[in-house]
Amino acid sequence: MSTARNRLMAKHSAELRSWMQAEVERPVPTEDEYDSLVRAQWLEGARAYDPGSSLTEELILRLRGDAAQSGGLDLTVGGLLLKPLQEMVTSAAEREVKLLLVGISPGSTVLHFRPAEDTPVADQSSDEPELVSVDAAVHRILEIVTTAESGTANPQWGQTEKSMGDLARVLARFDLTADLRWMDQDGGVASSSLSERGRDNVASWHAEVPAAEPESVLISGYITVLDQFAGVAKVKTGVSKKSKAYSVLFDDGDLVALQLTLGQQVHFTVEERPRIKKDGSLASDFYFVSWDNRPDPSGDIAS
């Protein structure tokens, strides 16, 4: 090595060591971060020639498991899988958003979708309610998937979570892991995966939740419906069409024994039992306890 080169390296050795240390300590970007950077740089170059350039939004679904090894999609699996995926995007966007299957590529089975919607967010008029973008809708779905995978309890109940449960059940049926990846118009890339662990957590969200302690409620009104076979009497609380009505459930034989009649004024004590409906929303059932103004055979009113 020449003397001049030695002097040059000695002069800059401290800078070289500092640069090397910084490179070693620099965090390695994730696959999403790296791909986002590459796509954003490509878009920046394209916009230098055409300022209106943008990238196409694309949702990529990769299926991993024995049922997806061929690189194709069995129609039995696809028919069950694509419907809840479509419903998840539509419910998260709070309007109809169609997913178009634009390609299938190898690597287990990789499905490529592009969203098509009748009213793009950019075309809204100023007096219309603000729409949720497909980008925001898909990011919400990815957050829910990440929540499921991490095991964090999800307190929300709605159609998106219900569709997630439907998707998880299909994946569990064929023992598949789903990798979801979203590529937005500006180059951003985000992804999440729903594995067996995530599927089990989603199933627990949709499992029967222990009911809260039932409460006693007094219902006053008049009988509008009697269904002795189902053991149900409907009590309407007022004469207005908008008056609230309650469907009161009776144990076998009790409704017949009480000899209720249509139009009869009643004061029922009922037990309100909360439950969770199939769509995830909360509801209550009302079970008969006592008829508080039932006429006594002697002419007195029972207490």
Sequence and secondary structure as in RCSB ss.txt:
>XXXX:A:sequence
MSTARNRLMAKHSAELRSWMQAEVERPVPTEDEYDSLVRAQWLEGARAYDPGSSLTEELILRLRGDAAQSGGLDL
TVGGLLLKPLQEMVTSAAEREVKLLLVGISPGSTVLHFRPAEDTPVADQSSDEPELVSVDAAVHRILEIVTTAES
GTANPQWGQTEKSMGDLARVLARFDLTADLRWMDQDGGVASSSLSERGRDNVASWHAEVPAAEPESVLISGYITV
LDQFAGVAKVKTGVSKKSKAYSVLFDDGDLVALQLTLGQQVHFTVEERPRIKKDGSLASDFYFVSWDNRPDPSGD
IAS
>XXXX:A:secstr
  HHHHHHHHHHHHHHHHHHHHHHHS    HHHHHHHHHHHHHHHHHHH TT     EEEEEEESGGGTTSS  H
HHHHHHHHHHHHHHHHHHTS  EEEEEEEEETTEEEEEEEE SS GGG  TTS     HHHHHHHHHHHHHHHHH
T      SHHHHHHHHHHHHHHHTT EEEEEEE TTS EEEEEE HHHHHHHHHHTS       EEEEEEEEEEE
EETTTTEEEEESSSSTTS EEEEE  TTHHHHHT  TT EEEEEEEEEEEE TTS EEEEEEEEEETT B TTS 
B  
